Amino acid sequence: MKKVSGLLLVGCSALALAGCGPSDIASPGTGGNVVVNNPAPTPSPSPTPTPTPTGVVAASGCPGISASTQLKDAGVLSGPTGSYRVCTIPAVIDRSITLTKQAGLVYQLDGRVDVGCDGGFAAPTSGSPFATSTVGCPSANLTADTNVTLTIDPGVIVIAAPGATWLGVNRGNKINAVGTASQPIIFTSRDNLLGQTTDTSQGLWGGVVLMGRAPVTDCTTGTTASGNCERQTEGSTNPARFGGTDNAYSAGRMSYVQIRYSGFILSNNIELQSLTGEGVGTGTTLDHIMSFNSSDDGTEWFGGSPNMKYYVSIGADDDSLDVDTGAQMNVQYALMIQRDGLGDALFEIDSNGNEGDTPRTKLNVANFTAIQKQTSSNNESNDQAASLFRGNSDTTLINGIIATPNNECIRMNGSGSTPATLNAYSVVMTCNATKFIGTGAYSASQVSGFFNVTGRNNDDGFTSTLNGYTNGTNETGKQATDPKTISAFFDTTTWIGAVRNASDTWYAGWTCNSTFANFGTGNSGNCTSLPTT
């Protein structure tokens, strides 16, 4: 401070004539020239740069779904992959709409969302009333089928609020959710966006339910004998009915779709699963469907005549494929993998106990690979084996692989006047020493006899050489059966299993990866994350 004050005094003395004011104090000087080095001015601070956004950037707003209706803007949610504008879908979709893919935007289900109104047991003629009540539907649409179609474009992400949130496509309406191999449609939980899910998360929301007018059994209203049998969606508090007489009924199309973390418990011992088909007919197109970590089944089918190709179920906590109440179903190219030590059966086929009802439950499944990574000696759940066939059902397995080295492979329960039947062609199984369980009227030796029919190329003592889920040397060496001899829906194949070899990559691109199944690079990434493109 002393040096600074001296310098200031010198400056005033030398510059007295040039402007030191009357209150300034003159310095006696030093007898020589004085050089004053004024300090450099403090530079103006540089403006703080706008940070470069990382990941997805939220869209500026929500789109309209009609000329007069805007989706509800629920704000912005951020997670590990970026920020997203959340646009909530109405509780009742009362007109045909399209959910378009937009950068930084996700659509949200908040509670139960109905596509259209229930059109009743049979399609009404023009101007006729609905055959059943229509809870919560606009009165303007109560005179005929609403004929609403929900279209979802490739790459769209639909998140679900936690809890009893589910999408129900009612009778007389359709879904058109068609993704692509590089742009799958993803239904998932809100927690998935927030980065709060793991490879063990499950049961965070309900799932997708398709309701149709194809025949069902185990009626909740009407009877099969009188031809007016209907059922009520499991756990639904308001009417969500299905059933009718139209085997060709179309609920629309779902292709290249992932459904993650579903299976919320709606009531005691009643859960939804990733995809529930209820009375849907052959007019419904279903292919390239992935279920990931459902707390109940991967998919469950109540009645109807559904057909499905290219099905992946990973981490189901109950059954990977459940078919019952009179469903007449064909499935080809099915890859089902359960978590280590968790899950129940890979297949559960039955009629829910009403064994006098017709049609009988019927499943034909071809080219499947079903893997159960049980570390214990048995399932922890009620089915007791990797496959359960019971209750007024008829199952045909073709070109299949069941790999469950620590568990029994097949249990059959014999009950009713015509118990469940099983036919197998070119099916190999890796089981524990017991292999077969018989209950009810069936013994284990009878079940073994149903499987081991001479000339059908089956092997219950097979040594698996699967490379993950891809056929190895032993699988490649097995003789196949032409599935088309069982159903015209099937493709002719010359191999067993779902994945023929390393070049057979029908699962690539549209699936997601987990510690239970890695489908390689170039797909939608890890199931615990969202794609950013």
Protein Blocks (a to p, Z undefined) as FASTA:
>chain_A
ZZmmmmmmmmmmmmmmnopafkbccdebjoiacdddddddddddddddddddehjdddfb
dcdfbfkbccddebjaddfkbccddddddfbdcbdcdddddehiacddehjddehjaebj
bdcdehiacfbdcehiafklmmbcfkiacdddehiacdddehjddddddehiacdddddf
klccddddfklmnopacfkbghkbgbdcdddfbdcehifbdcfklopaccddehiabdcd
eddjbfkbcebjaehiadehihiafbghiacdfbdcehiafklccehiadehiabdfbdc
eehjdddehiadehiabbfbdceehiacddehiaddddehiajdfbdcdehopambccdd
ddddehiadddfdfbfbdfbfnopabdceehiacddehiacddfkbcfbdcddedjbdcd
dddehiacdddfklpacehjbcfklmmmmmmgghilpafkbccfbehjaccfklmmpccd
dfklmpmkbccdfbecjblblmlcfkgojaccdfkbcgbehiebjfkbccfZZ
